[in-house]
Amino acid sequence: MTNTSKPRRGSLQFSPRKRARRIYPKLKVKLTQKDKIFNGFAGYKVGMLRVKMIENRKGSVNYGKEVVVPATILEVPDLYIFGIRVYKPLPYGYKTVGEVWNFEPIKKYLERKIKLPKKYNKTFDDLQIDDSYFIRVLISTQPWKAGIGKKTPEIFEVPLIGEDFDKILSFAKDNLGKEYGIENVFKSGDFVDVSAVTKGKGFEGSVKRFGVKVEKRGKSDKVSRRVGNLGPWHPAKTSWRVPQHGQYGFHTRTEYNKMVIDIGEDVEKVDKPGGWDHYGVIKSKYIILKGSVPGSIKRLIMLRPAIREIDGKYDEINVEKILF
């Protein structure tokens, strides 16, 4: 009998394969990224389209030629900064030392999501902080400005990053209780990382979940759509590395280095007659990313500046036509 060798079935990096805690992920940014103070954004997935553009990667066989690439469009209404939270670093983590809130313009929407505090610090003078503290802003999405027919907002935190603590503090003071647009974070040609919760597919077997080979059906009554051997007699237990049935989909996943093709407000350029299937009509700002994006339509997608090194050099993007 010949010896066979093949890669294992299913990456162990994604273990445990269980359902995400909530339908949108946390926004995790790199604290060493000093380009902007506010790093990160969020938008709703609309669907996929095709973009006719000039290949801008130097060294590509199609460099300078017309190419048609798949792309994903997200609707990105302005985010609302309704609070600022200050953390003190301790040996065992971070401790909240104070908060400043300003939620009056969107109070009726926030009450759908959280129980608003009756007492809180209304000015920065009430906080005693120094440059050893960390500042994060409390963000609320504004889905009522999008075309998905939703009013309950999502709430998350965005850390403010920078070497000058005074600039971070002044940024927080100036933008508290105001809207913040995506044009202040990204521009055409940037690379972003995309985090989302994937489509949920429920309880699935090991063939679809891990790509286990279906065994040939013989004269016996043995099952064919599962692994042939779950392990040895001793140790008398099944290893967690053995592919088995269970939850498939609705996992938090991050994809790296997605190119930003276009950012704009001219919705007539990207809106379909009658609206997008399963989504509706785009009403606010949009962003087009090259390639696919995890998650289902209408799901909130988190964006952040790319943390991995960009492979290759690129020219400015030249979009000729958007195809549906």
C-alpha positions as CSV (number, residue, x, y, z in Angstrom):
1,M,0.0,0.0,0.0
2,T,1.4,3.4,-1.0
3,N,1.8,6.2,1.4
4,T,-0.4,9.1,0.7
5,S,0.2,12.7,1.8
6,K,-2.2,15.6,1.7
7,P,-3.0,18.8,3.7
8,R,-5.3,18.5,6.6
9,R,-9.0,19.1,6.1
10,G,-10.1,22.5,7.4
11,S,-7.9,25.2,8.9
12,L,-7.5,25.0,12.7
13,Q,-7.1,28.8,12.8
14,F,-10.9,29.2,12.7
15,S,-11.5,26.9,15.7
16,P,-14.0,26.9,17.4
17,R,-16.4,27.1,14.5
18,K,-19.3,28.5,16.5
19,R,-21.8,31.3,15.9
20,A,-20.7,34.9,16.3
21,R,-21.9,36.7,19.4
22,R,-23.6,39.4,17.5
23,I,-24.5,40.2,13.9
24,Y,-21.7,42.7,13.4
25,P,-18.1,42.4,14.6
26,K,-15.9,44.6,16.8
27,L,-13.8,47.3,15.0
28,K,-10.2,46.3,15.8
29,V,-7.6,48.8,14.6
30,K,-3.8,48.8,14.8
31,L,-2.6,51.2,17.5
32,T,0.6,51.9,15.7
33,Q,-1.2,53.4,12.7
34,K,-0.6,57.1,13.0
35,D,-1.9,58.3,9.7
36,K,-5.2,59.5,11.0
37,I,-6.7,60.0,14.5
38,F,-10.0,58.3,13.5
39,N,-9.3,54.9,11.8
40,G,-12.3,52.9,10.8
41,F,-15.8,53.0,9.4
42,A,-18.9,50.9,8.8
43,G,-21.4,50.5,6.0
44,Y,-24.2,48.2,4.8
45,K,-23.6,45.7,2.0
46,V,-25.7,46.5,-1.1
47,G,-24.5,43.9,-3.6
48,M,-21.9,43.1,-6.3
49,L,-21.3,44.7,-9.6
50,R,-18.6,45.0,-12.3
51,V,-16.3,47.9,-12.9
52,K,-14.6,48.7,-16.2
53,M,-11.3,50.3,-15.4
54,I,-7.6,50.7,-16.5
55,E,-5.4,48.1,-14.8
56,N,-3.2,50.2,-12.4
57,R,-0.9,47.6,-10.9
58,K,2.6,48.0,-12.2
59,G,4.1,44.7,-13.4
60,S,0.7,43.2,-14.3
61,V,0.4,41.6,-17.7
62,N,-2.7,43.8,-18.3
63,Y,-1.0,47.0,-17.0
64,G,-2.5,50.0,-18.8
65,K,-5.2,48.0,-20.5
66,E,-9.0,48.0,-20.0
67,V,-10.1,45.3,-17.6
68,V,-13.5,44.4,-16.0
69,V,-13.2,43.5,-12.3
70,P,-15.8,42.3,-9.8
71,A,-16.6,44.7,-7.1
72,T,-18.8,45.2,-4.0
73,I,-20.7,48.3,-3.2
74,L,-21.5,49.4,0.4
75,E,-23.8,52.2,1.5
76,V,-22.0,54.3,4.1
77,P,-24.2,56.9,5.8
78,D,-22.3,59.3,8.1
79,L,-21.6,58.0,11.6
80,Y,-22.7,59.9,14.6
81,I,-20.3,60.4,17.5
82,F,-22.6,60.5,20.5
83,G,-20.1,59.9,23.3
84,I,-16.4,59.8,24.4
85,R,-15.1,57.2,26.8
86,V,-11.8,57.5,28.7
87,Y,-9.9,54.3,29.8
88,K,-7.1,54.0,32.3
89,P,-4.5,51.3,31.7
90,L,-4.1,48.8,34.6
91,P,-2.0,45.6,34.9
92,Y,-5.0,43.5,34.1
93,G,-6.6,45.5,31.4
94,Y,-8.4,48.9,31.0
95,K,-10.8,50.6,33.4
96,T,-13.3,53.2,32.5
97,V,-12.7,56.4,34.3
98,G,-15.2,58.8,32.7
99,E,-17.6,59.4,29.8
100,V,-19.0,62.4,28.0
101,W,-22.3,62.0,26.1
102,N,-24.2,64.1,23.6
103,F,-27.1,62.1,22.0
104,E,-29.9,64.6,21.8
105,P,-30.2,64.7,17.9
106,I,-30.6,60.9,17.7
107,K,-32.1,60.2,21.1
108,K,-35.3,58.6,19.8
109,Y,-33.2,56.2,17.7
110,L,-30.7,55.3,20.5
111,E,-33.5,54.5,22.9
112,R,-34.3,51.5,20.6
113,K,-30.9,50.0,21.2
114,I,-29.6,50.9,24.7
115,K,-30.8,52.4,28.0
116,L,-29.5,55.9,28.0
117,P,-27.9,57.2,31.2
118,K,-29.6,59.8,33.2
119,K,-26.4,61.1,34.8
120,Y,-23.1,61.5,33.0
121,N,-20.2,63.9,32.6
122,K,-21.4,66.8,30.3
123,T,-18.1,68.5,29.8
124,F,-14.4,67.6,29.6
125,D,-13.7,69.7,32.6
126,D,-15.3,67.0,34.8
127,L,-12.7,64.5,33.6
128,Q,-9.2,64.3,35.2
129,I,-7.1,62.7,32.5
130,D,-3.5,62.8,31.3
131,D,-1.5,61.4,28.3
132,S,-1.3,57.9,29.8
133,Y,-5.0,57.4,29.2
134,F,-6.8,56.0,26.1
135,I,-9.7,57.7,24.5
136,R,-12.4,56.0,22.4
137,V,-15.4,57.5,20.8
138,L,-18.9,55.9,21.0
139,I,-20.3,55.6,17.5
140,S,-23.9,55.1,16.3
141,T,-24.7,54.2,12.8
142,Q,-27.6,56.0,11.0
143,P,-29.5,53.3,9.1
144,W,-32.5,55.5,8.7
145,K,-30.5,57.5,6.2
146,A,-29.8,54.4,4.1
147,G,-32.2,52.5,1.9
148,I,-32.6,49.4,4.0
149,G,-35.8,50.5,5.8
150,K,-34.2,50.2,9.3
151,K,-34.3,52.6,12.3
152,T,-32.5,50.7,15.1
153,P,-28.8,51.7,15.0
154,E,-25.7,49.7,15.7
155,I,-23.4,50.9,18.4
156,F,-19.6,50.3,18.7
157,E,-16.4,52.0,19.8
158,V,-13.5,53.5,17.7
159,P,-10.2,54.1,19.4
160,L,-8.5,57.4,18.7
161,I,-4.9,57.0,17.7
162,G,-2.0,59.4,17.6
163,E,1.3,60.4,19.2
164,D,0.1,63.9,20.3
165,F,-2.4,63.5,23.1
166,D,-3.6,67.1,22.8
167,K,-4.6,66.6,19.2
168,I,-6.6,63.5,20.1
169,L,-8.3,65.4,22.9
170,S,-9.2,68.4,20.7
171,F,-10.5,66.0,18.0
172,A,-12.8,64.4,20.5
173,K,-14.0,67.8,21.8
174,D,-14.6,69.2,18.3
175,N,-16.5,66.2,16.9
176,L,-18.7,65.2,19.9
177,G,-22.3,65.3,18.9
178,K,-21.5,65.6,15.2
179,E,-21.6,63.4,12.1
180,Y,-18.4,62.0,10.6
181,G,-18.2,61.1,6.9
182,I,-16.2,58.4,5.2
183,E,-14.4,61.0,3.0
184,N,-12.4,61.9,6.2
185,V,-11.1,58.3,6.6
186,F,-10.6,56.8,3.1
187,K,-10.0,57.9,-0.4
188,S,-9.9,56.3,-3.8
189,G,-6.9,54.0,-4.2
190,D,-6.6,53.2,-0.5
191,F,-6.4,49.6,0.8
192,V,-8.7,48.5,3.6
193,D,-9.4,45.4,5.7
194,V,-13.0,44.2,5.8
195,S,-14.5,42.5,8.8
196,A,-18.0,41.0,8.8
197,V,-20.2,38.1,10.0
198,T,-20.5,35.6,7.2
199,K,-23.8,34.1,5.9
200,G,-25.3,31.6,8.4
201,K,-25.9,28.2,7.0
202,G,-27.0,26.3,10.1
203,F,-26.1,22.7,11.0
204,E,-24.0,21.0,8.3
205,G,-22.2,17.8,7.9
206,S,-18.4,17.2,7.7
207,V,-18.5,17.0,3.9
208,K,-19.7,20.6,3.4
209,R,-18.0,21.9,6.5
210,F,-14.5,20.5,6.0
211,G,-14.4,19.1,2.5
212,V,-14.2,15.5,3.6
213,K,-14.2,13.0,0.7
214,V,-17.4,11.0,0.2
215,E,-16.6,7.3,0.5
216,K,-17.7,4.8,-2.1
217,R,-20.9,3.0,-1.3
218,G,-20.3,-0.8,-0.9
219,K,-22.4,-3.7,-0.1
220,S,-22.3,-2.9,3.6
221,D,-24.6,-0.4,5.4
222,K,-21.7,1.9,6.4
223,V,-22.4,5.6,6.1
224,S,-20.4,7.5,3.4
225,R,-20.7,11.2,4.3
226,R,-18.4,11.3,7.3
227,V,-14.8,10.6,8.2
228,G,-13.9,6.9,8.2
229,N,-12.1,6.9,11.5
230,L,-12.7,9.3,14.5
231,G,-9.4,8.3,16.1
232,P,-7.6,5.4,17.9
233,W,-8.8,3.3,20.8
234,H,-6.3,4.9,23.2
235,P,-6.5,7.7,24.1
236,A,-10.2,6.8,24.3
237,K,-11.6,10.2,23.3
238,T,-12.2,12.1,20.1
239,S,-9.7,14.9,19.2
240,W,-11.1,18.3,18.5
241,R,-9.1,18.3,15.3
242,V,-11.3,15.6,13.7
243,P,-13.7,17.0,11.2
244,Q,-17.3,16.6,12.4
245,H,-20.7,18.1,11.9
246,G,-21.8,21.3,13.5
247,Q,-22.4,25.0,12.9
248,Y,-21.4,26.3,9.5
249,G,-21.5,30.0,8.7
250,F,-22.3,33.1,10.8
251,H,-18.7,33.4,11.7
252,T,-16.7,36.5,12.2
253,R,-14.1,36.8,9.3
254,T,-11.6,39.4,8.2
255,E,-10.3,39.8,4.6
256,Y,-7.2,41.9,4.0
257,N,-6.1,44.5,1.4
258,K,-9.3,45.3,-0.5
259,M,-8.7,48.2,-2.9
260,V,-11.1,51.2,-2.7
261,I,-12.2,51.8,-6.3
262,D,-14.5,54.8,-5.7
263,I,-16.2,56.8,-3.0
264,G,-19.0,59.2,-3.8
265,E,-22.4,60.7,-3.2
266,D,-23.8,60.7,-6.8
267,V,-26.2,57.8,-6.2
268,E,-27.7,58.0,-9.7
269,K,-24.4,56.6,-11.0
270,V,-24.7,53.4,-9.0
271,D,-28.4,52.9,-8.4
272,K,-30.4,50.4,-10.4
273,P,-33.8,51.1,-11.8
274,G,-36.2,49.9,-9.2
275,G,-33.4,49.4,-6.6
276,W,-31.0,46.7,-5.8
277,D,-32.3,43.2,-5.3
278,H,-33.0,42.4,-1.6
279,Y,-31.7,45.8,-0.6
280,G,-33.5,48.7,-2.0
281,V,-32.5,52.2,-3.2
282,I,-29.2,53.7,-2.2
283,K,-29.9,57.1,-0.6
284,S,-26.6,58.3,0.9
285,K,-22.9,57.9,0.3
286,Y,-21.4,54.8,-1.1
287,I,-18.0,53.0,-1.4
288,I,-16.9,50.5,-4.0
289,L,-14.4,47.8,-3.1
290,K,-12.6,45.6,-5.5
291,G,-13.5,41.9,-5.1
292,S,-16.0,40.3,-2.8
293,V,-16.9,41.0,0.8
294,P,-18.1,38.5,3.5
295,G,-21.6,38.7,4.8
296,S,-25.1,38.9,3.4
297,I,-26.9,41.8,1.9
298,K,-28.0,44.6,4.4
299,R,-25.4,43.3,6.9
300,L,-23.1,45.9,8.6
301,I,-19.5,45.7,7.4
302,M,-16.5,47.1,9.3
303,L,-13.7,48.8,7.4
304,R,-10.3,49.8,8.7
305,P,-7.0,50.9,7.0
306,A,-5.0,47.8,5.9
307,I,-2.5,46.6,8.5
308,R,-0.5,44.3,6.2
309,E,2.1,45.4,3.7
310,I,0.8,46.1,0.3
311,D,2.3,43.9,-2.4
312,G,3.1,45.9,-5.6
313,K,2.9,49.5,-6.7
314,Y,-0.2,51.1,-8.1
315,D,-1.1,54.1,-10.2
316,E,-4.1,56.3,-9.7
317,I,-7.5,54.6,-10.4
318,N,-9.1,55.4,-13.6
319,V,-12.8,54.1,-13.7
320,E,-14.3,54.1,-17.2
321,K,-17.7,52.6,-16.5
322,I,-19.8,50.9,-13.9
323,L,-21.6,47.8,-15.1
324,F,-24.5,46.0,-13.4
